[in-house]
């Protein structure tokens, strides 16, 4: 009887988890639908050079955002005591404001020199948006962690959609302003929903927050010091590695190369990574309790299996038909971005299935291992791009970057699965199942490739793949909610 009760409790926990995922995913899917639908319009309003400037700006913004609160916000869902979590919330908000001020002064003072170094002198005019955007995005990330703790997943889903709508509306509607509209839209979109999320999640607990004193904040700063000392560096190195390409492509080659890469990365990574982040939020909300209950390995295996079945089919589609899809959707001048997408697809798939599980480093108390992985990843990525620049071959730099990234993320995934105690047979079975379904769903595209049909055959083949994938994903969602 106890065993049956534990099994029932575990099944109920999985159903609750994936109901929460479905709420976040629904908001994320709608938000990313806005981004994807806006992209073909934006590529016809802006040149690859303008997208290169946007890629540089986003890279600088991401480098700042990831350390705005020194990763203390990642600890907010972990404490059992709400007062301790509230102290972490206040600590994170204060650090974000301080960081924005510290970055604004040198960036504005040396902005012109930095812009010239990046082969984008016109970007210096908009550098004031970097600390502002970092403050807005950092504040949203903090409240997002608080919403994860309080399980306000509906509020998170709503703000995701408002962010995408705001960003797309400004970028498309203000195109007469030139590339600056892309940057302004990105900044405004990142902070959209900050007020509504705070109203939904923080306002009901203002009494608790008002009772917190400086000694409480100092206590949590000491208790969770591994986050700024270790986790923040791991996150920074990871972000440097992922945001390095547009910066180096602009500085070593040309902003147009950065623009091609940025479009491919924007279209591919945003839907996959934001969807993965939605799963990560739900995973993190119950990960600590699962570890205490001895169910962590099973939970990791379950989440990995679901992610593999979601992420593998579109990754294979892009690997098969990237150039054709990009030329048809975004315009012929963006065909090269589709070639880049082909090389990026294996890496982005591995990021999709691994990144949500990276919370295991915090749950297991192995932040140093996470930092080591990020150092390895950064070193291999930088070496790959440097070698491509030495050969004066941007395509070679992209190919080596993608391969090095895929290898590192594979190693990280295997480590997480092993250290969490995930059943090896379950992992192999779920991977084989995902591969089988991916091959089946992409069979129309593979038939076109084998027959070497002309370009007109690609459109019906892609339509068939999309229809089959929609049916498959519907079945996955229905089974998860049983």
NORPEBEL-V166741 format. One line per field, one symbol per residue. phi: phi as a letter, one per 40 degrees, with the letter a starting at -180 (. if undefined). psi: psi as a letter, one per 40 degrees, with the letter a starting at -180 (. if undefined). burial: # if it has 16 or more other C-alpha atoms within 10 Angstrom, else .. Layout:
phi->???
psi->???
burial->???
This chain:
phi->.dccccccccccccccdcccccccccccccccccccccdccccccbcdccccccccccccccccdcbdbfgccccdcccccccccccccccccccccccccccccccccbdcccccccfbcccdcbccccccccccccccccccccccccfccccccccdcccccccccccccbcccgddccccccccccccgcccccccbcdcbcccccccbccccccccccbcccccbcccccccccdccccdcccccccbadccccccccdccccccccccccccccccdccbcccccccgbcccccccccccccccccdcccdcccbdcccccccbhccbdccccccdccdccccccccbdccccdccccgbcccccccccccccccccccccccccfbcccccccccccccccccccccccccccgcccccccccccccccccccccddcccccccfccdccccccccccccccccccccccccccc
psi->dddddddddddddddddeddddddddddddddddddddddddeediidddddddddddddddddddedffeddeededidhddddddddddddddddddddddddddddedddddddefgdedddeededdddddddddddddddddddefgdddddddddddddddddddddfdeeaddddddddddddeheddddddddddefdddddehiddddddddddfedddddddddddddddddedddddddddcidddddddddddddddddddddddddddddddeddddddefedddddddddddddddddddddddddfddddddddeideeddddddddddddddddddedddeeeddddeffddddddddddddddddddddddddefhddddddddddddddddddddddddddefhhddddddddddddddddddeddddddddefiiddeddddddddddddddddddddddde.
burial->.........#...#######################.##.###..#################################...############.###.##..##..##..##.##..###..##..#.#####################.##################.###.##...################..##.###......#......##..##..#.###.####################################.###.##################.##...#################################..#...##############################..######.######.##########....#############.##..##..##..###....#..##..##.###.######.#.........#..##.###..#..........##.
